Amino acid sequence: MLTLLALALTIVGSACLYLASPNQRWLSRMPPARPLLVLGTVLLLIGLALWIAALRPLSGVAVALHVVMVCLFALPYAAALRGTRRRRHG
């Protein structure tokens, strides 16, 4: 259960960081960046603490970094795929 909570917080924190970027393509209007950066950072830190609590410290840090890396890699592609589907069906 702790692992699922850590995973969820890490994914949501990564999404907040992506949405705070000026190059994000998920939303049509740019949301305020500062609150999203703060929220994303807090969620990632809590997620990191939960990963460390669920696993050993070094393993927790490694897993947290890998989840963030995969999310920040996948979110731009998911946004591009979403935009392609909108144009095709819209």
Contacts in CASP RR format, 6 or more apart in sequence:
PFRMAT RR
TARGET T0000
AUTHOR 0000-0000-0000
METHOD contacts of the structure
MODEL  1
MLTLLALALTIVGSACLYLASPNQRWLSRMPPARPLLVLGTVLLLIGLAL
WIAALRPLSGVAVALHVVMVCLFALPYAAALRGTRRRRHG
2 50 0 8 1.000
2 53 0 8 1.000
2 54 0 8 1.000
3 50 0 8 1.000
3 51 0 8 1.000
3 54 0 8 1.000
5 47 0 8 1.000
5 50 0 8 1.000
6 47 0 8 1.000
6 50 0 8 1.000
6 51 0 8 1.000
6 53 0 8 1.000
6 54 0 8 1.000
6 64 0 8 1.000
7 67 0 8 1.000
9 43 0 8 1.000
9 44 0 8 1.000
9 46 0 8 1.000
9 47 0 8 1.000
9 50 0 8 1.000
10 43 0 8 1.000
10 44 0 8 1.000
10 47 0 8 1.000
10 48 0 8 1.000
10 51 0 8 1.000
10 64 0 8 1.000
10 67 0 8 1.000
10 68 0 8 1.000
10 71 0 8 1.000
11 67 0 8 1.000
11 71 0 8 1.000
12 40 0 8 1.000
12 43 0 8 1.000
13 39 0 8 1.000
13 40 0 8 1.000
13 41 0 8 1.000
13 43 0 8 1.000
13 44 0 8 1.000
14 40 0 8 1.000
14 44 0 8 1.000
14 67 0 8 1.000
14 68 0 8 1.000
14 71 0 8 1.000
14 72 0 8 1.000
14 75 0 8 1.000
15 71 0 8 1.000
15 75 0 8 1.000
16 36 0 8 1.000
16 37 0 8 1.000
16 39 0 8 1.000
16 40 0 8 1.000
16 43 0 8 1.000
17 36 0 8 1.000
17 37 0 8 1.000
17 40 0 8 1.000
17 41 0 8 1.000
17 44 0 8 1.000
17 72 0 8 1.000
18 24 0 8 1.000
18 26 0 8 1.000
18 71 0 8 1.000
18 72 0 8 1.000
18 75 0 8 1.000
18 76 0 8 1.000
19 26 0 8 1.000
19 27 0 8 1.000
19 31 0 8 1.000
19 36 0 8 1.000
20 31 0 8 1.000
20 33 0 8 1.000
20 34 0 8 1.000
20 36 0 8 1.000
20 37 0 8 1.000
20 40 0 8 1.000
21 33 0 8 1.000
22 30 0 8 1.000
22 33 0 8 1.000
23 76 0 8 1.000
24 30 0 8 1.000
24 76 0 8 1.000
24 79 0 8 1.000
25 76 0 8 1.000
25 79 0 8 1.000
25 80 0 8 1.000
25 83 0 8 1.000
26 75 0 8 1.000
26 78 0 8 1.000
26 79 0 8 1.000
26 82 0 8 1.000
44 64 0 8 1.000
44 68 0 8 1.000
47 64 0 8 1.000
48 60 0 8 1.000
48 61 0 8 1.000
48 64 0 8 1.000
51 59 0 8 1.000
51 60 0 8 1.000
51 61 0 8 1.000
51 63 0 8 1.000
51 64 0 8 1.000
52 60 0 8 1.000
52 61 0 8 1.000
52 64 0 8 1.000
54 60 0 8 1.000
55 63 0 8 1.000
END
